Amino acid sequence: MSILEFVFRWLHVFMGIIWIGHLYFFNFVNIQLQGKMDDPTKKLVNPQLMPRALWWFRWGAMVTFLSGLILFAMIYMYTPEVGWGANMIMKGADGLTDRTRWIMWGMTFGSIMWFNVWFVIWPAQKKLLGGTAGDAAPALRTRAATASRINTYLSAPMLVGMLGAGHAGMPFSYGALLTAALLGLAMIKAAYVHSTFVGQKV
């Protein structure tokens, strides 16, 4: 189980880097790039760029999501030589442990992000790239962009939940969760602001 846990942890982190890396590319690089290109350039560049980027984006999300669920089951729902069921990492004498509560909030944010990728962003982009959006194209662009921005903001508190669970040893409280979320949101907002100026100066 320890070897399997390592394999799935590696896969989870590796695919998570691909997923969130593309999320940040879309929000901190591509939005600004699209605003600078004229229509003929977009028609030349986007058919080559977007299908490739969206493939890695959506499948990065899927593998991260599934490997995360498997990892959660292995770490929190299995006891060696006993079997499956909530173990001591998941539950203590007073109920769910701090580690479990952190990871479950991280999983909640991550699950919302995964849902947005597969059931909001990708269906909209599929119609837009396939030329089947018609008059709904502006609404689809807005829907996809909104979901992508939500995911970008959720990514920071999601990572706090994931890392806080096993590495920081932080006691869980809703005040700590709110503080971590607000700090994360502030960092993402700063990245958005900074992204508007990047490229204007070298």
Secondary structure, 3 states (H helix, E strand, C coil): CHHHHHHHHHHHHHHHHHHHHHHHHHHHHHHHHHHHCCHHHHHHHHHHHHHHHHHHHHHHHHHHHHHHHHHHHHHHCEECCCEECCCCCCEECCEECHHHHHHHHHHHHHHHHHHHHHHHHHHHHHHHHHCCCHHHHHHHHHHHHHHHHHHHHHHHHHHHHHHHHHHHCCCCCHHHHHHHHHHHHHHHHHHHHHHCCECCEC
